[in-house]
Amino acid sequence: MGLYYELGVGNALSIDYNKRSVQVRVQHIGLDESFLEKTMASQAFEVARRRISNTVRNAVQKEQINMRASLSRGNLNSLNLNMRSASLPMLIAPSLNQAAKPENSITSTVASSFGDTSSQGVQDPLQGKIVLASIDSLHQMTGIVSKLKSYYNFLKAFPDLRQKVVLFQVIRGLFFKSDNMQGAHLPEERS
Amino acid sequence: MWLFDSVESLHKLNQDIIKLVKKIRNEFGRQCLIVESGSWPVQMRLALWSKAHVLFVSTLKDGLYLTCFEFIWTKYLSNDFANSAMVLSEFTGCSSQFAGFYEFNPF
């Protein structure tokens, strides 16, 4: 192409183009099959699998707590009680446990394993669910916003699938308190 | 995070994503959407692929997206190939290399 070029740093070809020096590098891109096989047979892989299902279990449990809280709010509105919200959970908790169970069969089955985080002999929270997964970096080009919007529309259009579908989205570089692997708590934001 | 602070658009994107996540969670419940941040090592990624049924990629422009190949290998090695599917944006670099996946336009 008649361009001036020279060998740059790290075997890269540096080409002078439009008063700029552009570094070009040619490499093979691919996956190492034996490495993947070795990783999947390792102990760390099993641990990772357990951590992922624990994360989902945490989310389901939190949802349950939220449901109870909103239910209690509904009860109170009907009774016209004027009390401080801080003292409410203690007052209503025993009656709510009975009321919340018939509401939802999926959450009630998880309720039986409530508090048991050892994950040995505990039912997998992802069993019987369709799991969508994706790992992206925080960037406009990855189209996370359009993805979430489409997922929102999807859930809106198919109400019967809300209990069956999980989107597990990992975003590299996002500033967000997640439902975590370490057990950090996201503030409850139901209005 | 000097990069994050200096790039305003990234900050805005972060806010948009968090807003959407909260909207979905408030309306449909927390168990529908699980969001994690941070970079995941290989073991975690493979574990996630082995747990997942559908790979959902929505890139607007891409060179070569190796995640798809990783997903396929994981499914192949765990003998779960028949129960899995891929939903890819038509702008991913590798979408021309596969057959039998679901293609969509993110715009």
Interface residues (C-beta under 8 A of the other chain):
Chain A: I29 G30 L31 E33 L36 E37 T39 M40 S42 A44 F45 V47 A48 R49 R51 I52 S53 T55 V56 A59 V60 K62 E63 N66 M67 L126 I130 V131 L132 A133 S134 I135 D136 L138 H139 Q140 M141 T142 G143 I144 V145 S146 K147 L148 K149 S150 Y151 Y152 L155 K156 R162 Q163 V165 V166 L167 F168 Q169 V170 I171 R172 G173 L174 F175 F176 S178 D179 N180 M181 E189 R190 S191
Chain B: F4 S9 L10 L13 N14 D16 I17 I18 L20 V21 K22 K23 I24 N26 E27 F28 G29 R30 Q31 C32 L33 I34 V35 E36 S37 G38 S39 W40 V42 Q43 M44 R45 L46 A47 L48 W49 S50 K51 A52 H53 V54 L55 F56 V57 S58 T59 L60 K61 D62 L64 L66 T67 F69 E70 W73 T74 L77 S78 V87 S89 P106 F107
